Amino acid sequence: MHSLNETTLNERIEQRRRVGSLPRFIAVEGPIGAGKTSLAKRLAMTFGYDLLLEQAEENPFLTRFYQDPARYALQTELFFLFQRADQLRQIQQQDLFAGPRIADFLIDKNRLFAQVTLDEDEFELYRNVDDHLTVDAPQPDLVIYLQAPSPVLRQRITRRGNDFEQRIQGDYLDRLSNAYTEFFHFYDRAPLLIVNAAEIDLVSHDRDYQQLVSELLDIRSGRHYFNPRPLVD
């Protein structure tokens, strides 16, 4: 196994770009605290791609949801549903999907969260609304799923210090993490890279990040797994 460095990696990226084999639409996913937004931003810089981010801070119900989930779950999930649909519509209208981009969400995640947070009647209403939204969402060329256990997610949420996130209940985080695991167990709409993100730092540690990029450059189809491994100098 050869050693990686930024120059070698950039050369491989440019080679893939010249022959048109880079994934043009990459989606990074994972539960709260997994690091998907930070990774999406770094990948966008590495590949020179546009960035499409979920705007959670714009949801006026989110803080109240973490304080009283049962009361504000439906409002919170419907806001996110409309927000993500609107983002995708704007992109389609501007024809920006002709250019490559990286997103920190899948439109498919809407029902994943809704199934965790809503009761049966609320979910039926939510599903009906979702079914009537006319969004022809493009499928990514590659999905990166950041997987980490709930205790790790909790530590990271505490460390980053967003006030409203400190109210997230442990059982909610457990159910959300399990829902992600089940969702991606059956996911087959795009090539998938499942990343063991529990013990690696893809933002601050260059080696972890470079190994990940090297891995994704070779993915064309199917399901793949990334675990940290030592590099030979």
C-alpha positions, 0 to 999 in steps of 0.5 A: 500500500502506497502512502498518500499525500495531498499532491498525489490525491489531487493528481488522481482527482484531476485524472478522474475529472479529465476522463469524466469519471468523478461522481458529479453529485455526492450526498453525505448523510448520517445522524445528528453529530456524525459530522456530515456537514463538516465533511461535505464542506471539506469535500466541496473544497477538495473537488471544487464542487458547489455546496448544498446544505440543509438549513436546520437553523431556519426551522422555527420549530426545532428548538421547541421540538427538542424541548417538547417533541410530542407537541412540535414534531409534526410542525418540525418535520413538515417544515423540513419537508417543504424546505428540502423540496424547495431547495431542490426545486430552486436548483432544478429551475436554475438548471444547476445540476448541470454542475457538480455538487455536494449535499449534506442531506438526502431527500429520502431522509424526510420519512426517516426522521418522520417515522422516528418523531411522529405518532401513527396519525401524524405520520399518515398525514405527513406521508400524504403531504409528501406524496403530493409534493411534486419534486423530481429529486435527482439521485446522487452518483455517490452517497457517503453514510457516516455511522457512529454509535449514540454515545459518540454522537452525544459526545460530539453534540456536547462538544460543538455546543449548539444550545438547542441540541443540548436538549436532545434526549438520549432515547431519541438519539438511539432511535434515530441512529437505529433508523439510519442503520436500518435505512441504509441496510436496504438502500440501493438507489446509488453507490454507497460508502458506509464510513465507520466514523466513530474513531476517525476525524475526517475534518482535522486529521488529513490522513483519515480524510485522504484515505476516505477520498482515495476510497471514494475515487474508485467507487463505481457501483455497489456497497462499500465500507471504509474503516480507518487503517494504518498507512505505510510511510 
